[in-house]
Amino acid sequence: MTTYPKVQNYIGGKFVADALTTMEVHSPIDGTKISDLPLSSRSELDQAVAAAEAAFPAWSQMPIKERVQIFFRYRELLIKHRDELAEIVHRENGKTMGESYAEVDKSVELTEFACSMPQLVLGEVMEVSKGVECRTERSPLGVVAFVSPFNFPNMVPHWTVPNALVLGNCMILKPSELVPLSAYRMAELLTEAGLPDGVFNVVNGAREIVEAMCDHPDIKALAFVGSTRVAKIVYRRATSNLKRCVALGGAKNHLLVLPDAHTEMTASNVVASMSGCAGQRCMAAAAMVGVGEIDHIIAKMVEEGKKVVPGQNLGSVISKDAVERIERYIAEAEQAGAKVLLDGRGTVVPGSEGGYYVGPTIIDHVTPDMAIAVEEVFGPVIVIMRAKNIDEAINIENGSNYGNAAAVFTQSGGMARYVQEHASAGMIGVNIGVPVPREPFSFGGWNESKFGVCDITGKSSIEFWTQIKKTTTKWNPEARTNWMS
């Protein structure tokens, strides 16, 4: 197992390790220690904020076309180090190498979008009256912060960091304490690309740092990705301190499967959606609602599920606690009368006996009142509920507190459109199990899957990371004067 140097904070262009308390970082692949992490205090955050504030005047006044040149170089570094970055994701998160490469590739795409910002943030100008001109332009907020989750240690920081920085802000990133290595390497590569000291800072830690970010008077905006329970806490605390906040929470994504759905395509898509990234993604298929007779599709799903092999094309979950939680949900559903068609409990991968694995699990005849049908499991598990018609299926989907994604599998354009119009979710898929929008379309759910306005990626993110300055100008004293001038 590859080990890595001790993780350090990155403040003001330097790696510093002055935290008194540390914790071990373990790989979920086999449970072995791969690094150590500083558990920073509020004083380290204060240092990072001070460094960001010092860097902000020069960085924000640099023309945006010059700022993006750094990210063009950074994009090339991501590609150059693709193998290394994917290996880090694999080791610290437990994804398969294929999934880890895909994560880095998505980071490249997100960086490419940030490089297009000069074409997207053009101001507007109009002669509103004779000799009078009105102009708008976007200005950065100042020092901003982002709290990143464990499930995408490389990609999710790229949801925010390139956009926020290209738009002229200075940022402090708090990566998940479970997966801090990708952020460490990100800081190194941004420095190599020529990012000025203090523009990007990394402060490692746990709950105390998140709370300090919510409270810090000089942090103007905070983005968060994690569980809904914590997202609510972060959103309330940050906004109570009069700062902007967008907080993305969990999900319970429903796939509505109609009898006319293409059997092979539906089965393979559903299984890939529920098992990809070991089900540890907020866009994973978690609940399938079968409309009418769909037993032939379920039989094919079980067949496809048996091709998903832990340790080969299925990665680990993040921790031993995660294994225990997922298996507890399965056991409770079985005790409540559900039928386990494919059982991933008790999975051990030869050669990685200390790792944290749950095999693909398909559970049929689940009822909407069972805990496993309502709560986010965050593992390679899908439950199947039954509905007599499409309206009943949509009612089941809309009954969820969450609203990240919903999908429908059908060959009927009319039915697909009906679901698109009636499903209560921010991202809709038609014959697609993971309907994640590609750039420049933004990522963001509804209901208890997102708190705050604006999405976290794409064009919508521009509104979150900037504020509009309006200027009205008159230079011609000879111009006719009316009530507008």
N, C-alpha and C positions, 0 to 999 in steps of 0.2 A: 504494500500500500504506500503510495506517495505521501510524504509529509511535506509541510510547508513551513516557512519561517513564522515566527510569532506575529500575529496581526498587530498593527499599530494604527493609531489615529493619524489622520492627514490634515494638518492645520497650517495655513499660511504657506503652503508649498513645501512643507517638511513633514516627514514621518516622525511622530513623537510617541513615546511610551511612558507616560508618567502616572498612569492610573495605578492605584495601590492594589486593586482587586482584579483578578483575572478568572476566566473560566476556560475549560477545555473545549475544543471543537472536535467532534467525532464524525467520521464518515458513516452515513447510514448503510453503505454497501456492506460493510462487515463489522461496524461498531468500533473500529480502531481510531485512536487519537490521531488527528492530522495537523492540529495547530493549537495555539492558545490565543485568547481574546481579552483585551482590556475592557473592564466594566467601568466606563467613565462616569464621572460625577458632573454636576452642573458647572463646576469651574472649568472643565474641559470644553463644555458647550459655550461658555462665555468667551473663552479664548478663540474658538472657531467663529463665533459671531463677530468678534472684534476684528479678526483677520478678514472676514468677508466685507465688513463695513469699510475697512481701509482700502480694499481692492475695488469697491463699487464705483467710486467717482470716475476713475480712469476707464474701467471696463464698460460702464454704461455710456460713456461719451465716445467710445470707439465706434465708428460707423459699422452698421450691421454687416455690410459686405466684407469688412475686414474680420469681424468676429467669426463669420462662417468659414473663413479660410482655415482656421484652426480645426474646425470640425471636418472639413474635407481631408485634412491630414490625419485626423483621428480615425475617420472611416477607413483609410488605407491601413492604419495600424491594427484595427479590428480584423481586417481580412488577413493581414500578414501573420497575426498571432492566433488565427482561428483554431488551429489544433490545440494549442495550449489553453485557450480560454474555454473550449469545450471540455477539455480534460478536467479543468478546475470545477466546472459545473457538475460534471459526472461525479467527481470525488466528494464534493461538499453537499450536494443535493441528492444524489442517488439515481438521477435520470440515466437512461441508456445513452450511449455515445451518439446515436442517431438523433435523439431528442435534444441532446446538448448542442450538437452542431446546429440544429434548427433554431435553438434559442439564440445562439450567437448571430446566425444569419438574420434573424428578426431584429437584433440590435443594430445591425448594419442598415437595415431598411429604415429603422426609426431615426438613425443618424442622418441618413439621406434626406428624410423629410425635413429635419432641422436645417439642413443646408439649403432647402428651398425657401426658407423664411423671407429672404429679401423680396421675393416675388409675391408673398402673401400678406405682408404688413405694410403695403403701400398706403400712404395717407390719402385723404381726399381733399380737394380744393374746389371752391366755386366762388364766382363773383355773385354775391347774393343781392347786391344793389350797386348802382353805378359808383365805381371807385372803391367799393367795399368787398373785401375777400374774406371768406371763412375757410379755415384749414383744420384738419384733424390729423393727429399722429399718435402713435402708441409709445408709451414710456414704460420702462421696467419698474417693478415695485421696490426693489432693493434686495435685502437679504431674505431668502426663502429657504424652505426645508422640505425634506421628503423622508418618510419612514417606509422602508421597503420590506416585503415579506420574504419568507424562505423559499417559496415554490418556484420562483424564477429569478435566481440571484444575479443573472447577467441582463436579461431582457427587461424586467420591470424597472430597474433604475434608468434604463434608456427610454422609458415612457416619459420621464420628466426632465432628466438632467440636460440632454442636448437642447430641447426646446427652451427651457427656462434660461439656460446660459446664453444661447444665441440671441434671445430677446433682451439680453442686457442685465439680467439678475445675477446675483452671486448666491451659491447654494451650499447647504449643509445636508449631507446624506447620512441617515442612520440605517445601515443595513440590518437585516435580521441577525441576531447573535448566533443563530444556528448555521448561517451560511455567509460569513464575512469576507471570504477570500476573493470573490469576484469584484467586490467594491474596492478592495485593496489594489488589485491589478488595474482596475479602471482608473484610479487616481494616478498610477504610474504612467499609463498610456496617455492620459490627458496632458500630463506634464511634458511627456515626450513630444506631443503634438504642438506644444508651445502655449498652453493655457497659462496666463499670468498667475502668480502666487496669490492665494486667497480667494480666487474666484470659485473654486470647488474645494470643499472640505469634507472629510469623513470623520464622524464621531461614533465610535462603537459603544454599545451598552445595551441595557435592557429597559425596563419600564421607566426608570427615573429620568432617562434622557428624553423619552417621548413626552413625559409630563413637562419637563423643562422646556421643550420646544413649544408646546402648547402655551406655556406661560410667558415665554421670553418676549419682552416688549419690543425688541428690535427685529424680531422675525415677522415679516409682513404677511406671509402666506405659508400654509402647511398643506402638503398632500400626503395621504396615507393610503396604504393598501394592506388589508388584513381581514380578520374575522369581523362579522357584523357587530358582535358584542363590543369589541374594542373600537371599531369604527364609530359607533355611537358616542362612546366616551370621549374619543379624540375630537370629534366634530363639536360636541357640546362645549368641551373645555377650550378648544381653540377659538371658537366663535364668541364665547363669553369673554375672551380677552381681546375681542374686536379685531381679529385677524381673519383673512380669507382662509377657507378650508374646503377641500374636496376629499372625502373619505370613502374609499371603496371597500365594501364588506363582502360577505359570502354569497352563496347562491345555492339554489336547488333547481337546476335546469331541467325542464320537462321536454321530452320528445314525444310528439303525438304521431302515432303510426296508424295509417289507414289500411284497409285490406288490399287496396290496389297498389300499395307501395311495391317498388321493385325489390324482390326478396333478397337477392345477393347484395345489391348495393346498400340496402337498408341495414341488413345484418352486419355487414362489415363496417359501415359508418358508425352504427350505434356502439359496437364493441370497441372500435378505435377511440371513440369519444369518451367512453367510460373508463378505458384502461390507459389511454395515453397519459404520460407523465404520472403514472400510477394513480390516476384520478385526482391528483393534487393540483387542480387548476379550477378557477372559478367559472370556467366555461365547459367543464366536463358534463357529460350526460349523467344525470343522477337518478332521474325518474322517467320511465317510459309509460305512456298511456296508450294502450291498445284500443282502437275503436273497432268494435265488431270482431270478426273472426280473423285473428292474426297468429294462430298457433304455428302455422308453417314458417312464419318469420322468426318466431321465438326459437323453434327447433334449429333454424339456421344460425341464430345468434349463439346458441350453446355450442354448436359445431365450430363456429369462428372463435369463440372464447377459449376453446381448448387449444387453439394454436398460439395463444398468448402465454409465454413461458417465463416465469419469474427468473431473473438473472440473465435472461437472454434478450427477449424483446419486451420485457416488463421490468421497470426499475423498482427500486425500494421506495418505501414511504419514509418519512423523515426521522422517525424515532420509535423507540419501544412503546412509548405512551400512545403513539398514533396507531400502532398495531393493536394494542389492547382496546382502544376506543372503537376502532373499526370492527373488530371481531365481536365486541359486546353488542353493537348494533345488529349484526347478523344473527347472533344467538337470540336476542330479544324478539326479532321479527319471526324467527322460526318458532319460538315458543308461543307467539301470538297467532300462529296458524298459517304463516306464509310458507311457501315451498321453495327450498333452495335447489335450484337446477344445476348450478355450478358453484362449488364451494372452495373458496380460496383460503380458508382458515388453516392455521398450523403449517404454513409454508416455510420450508427450509431450503436454502440454495446450497448445494454441495460446494465446498470451498469457501463459502461466505456464511458459515453457520452463525456468526455473531451479527449478521445483518438484519434489517427490519423489512420483512416482506409480507405482503398479503397477495394471494393469487386472485385472478379475475373471478368475480362473483356475480351470479345472476339469480335474482330472487323473484319468483312469480307469485301471483295472488296476494299481493300486498294491498292493504286497504288505506285510504287517505288519512285515517286517524292514527296509524302506527307511527312511532317516533322516526323510524328509518325513512318514512315517506315525507316527513316534514322537515327534519333537521339535516344540516349539512354534515355528511359523513366524511368527505374528503379522502376517498380511497377508491380503488378500482372495483366499485360496486354499483350495480344498477338494479333498481326495483321496478317491477312491472305491475301496473294497475290496469283495471279494465273499465271501459266505458261503452255504453250502448250506442252513443252517437257523438258527433263532433261537438255539440254544445255542452254535453256532460264532460267531455274531455277538456274543453276550454275552461269550464268551471273548476275542474280539479287544478289546472295550471294556474288560473287566476286566484285560487284559494291560498296559494303560497305567499308567505310574507316577503319572499325574495322577488327579484325581477331582473336578473342579469340576462338570461338567454332563454329562448324557446325555439323549438324546431318542429317542422311537420314533414312527414315522409308520405308522399302521395304522387300519383301521376296526373291528378286533376288540378289544373290551374285555378279553377274556381274555389276549390277547397283550400288550396294554398293561400290564396288571397284572403279568404275568410279568416283563416288562422292569423295571418299577418295583421289584419285589422282589429282582431279581438283579443289577441294574447297580450297580457300585461307584462311585457319585458322590453328592455331597451335594445336588445339585439335579437333578430329573428333569422332563422335558417329555414330554407326550403330544400329538402334532401341533402342537407349539410349538418353533420352532428356537432361541429364546433364553429358556429357562425361568428368568428372574430373578424371584424372589418379590417381591411388592409389600409395602409396610409394612402391618401390623406383623410380617410374616413375615421371617425373617432371611436374610442372604446369607452363604454360606460353603460351601466344598467339603470334600472328603475327601482322604486319601492325601497326595501331595506338592503338592496345591493349597492346603493350609492347615496351619499348624503352630501348636499351642496349643489351648486349650479356649475355648469360647464363639465365637459368630459375631460379625461386626464390625458388623452392623446389627440393627434390630428388637429384640424383647424380649430376645433372648439377650445383646445388648450391655450390658444393665443389669448383668448378673452380672460382666462384665469391668470396668466402670468404677466399681464400688462394692464395698464390703465390708459384711458384716452385723454389726451390734452387737446383742447380746442382753442384756436387762436383767431381773432377777428382783427383785420388790418385795414386802415384807411390812410392812403398817402396823397390823395388828390383833393386839395381844398377847393378846387374850382368845380368839382363834380356837383351835379344837382343834388340837393339834400331833400330827403323825405323821411317818413317815420322810421324807415329801416336803417337810416344812416345818420 
